[in-house]
Amino acid sequence: MKRKFVEYIGMPVLAVAIAAGAALASGSGVEPRSAYGPAVNVLEAEAAARHASAVFDRADLNADGELDAREYEALSIVTAELARLNGFVAVDFDGVAAPVALPIVAPKAMTSAERIRVEAIASREFHLVADGDDAISHDEYVSAQLELFAAADQNRNGVLNARELQAYAAWQAHLTPRNA
């Protein structure tokens, strides 16, 4: 649908995350620390769509069935900050959160510069996904997230493995090349 979204935002971050994921796979990484339960080892497209739907529902603060720019930017900031503090992104599996490790050496809070960068990226993403109507519908959001899933699915088998999951999580967290 909106392939330009992945090309503009996702691919550079995904490429860095995949490279960092390979380094982590060699044993230099940090396992996710959480009270969420076992880490995610694989993620199927259907589960990613359910996760995106659950995230949309939580981000739609005024419950109007759409995300406005403010809601989308808040979602991006909160996701990025929590991911950096925890060292993982939580994926919703039908109401149960499971961690996906990020390709970072040590969890830390976002800097002011990172926050400004994430806000700018979120603003651009919003306009790409909203497609000119100043709102992101549920279907537009899920479609954009499935595009990111497809971009991370390097072997095109419809399932993200550990390395592909790290790329997917890194995009969700808006990691910079410096952090990867």
Disulfide bonds with the S-S distance in Angstrom:
none
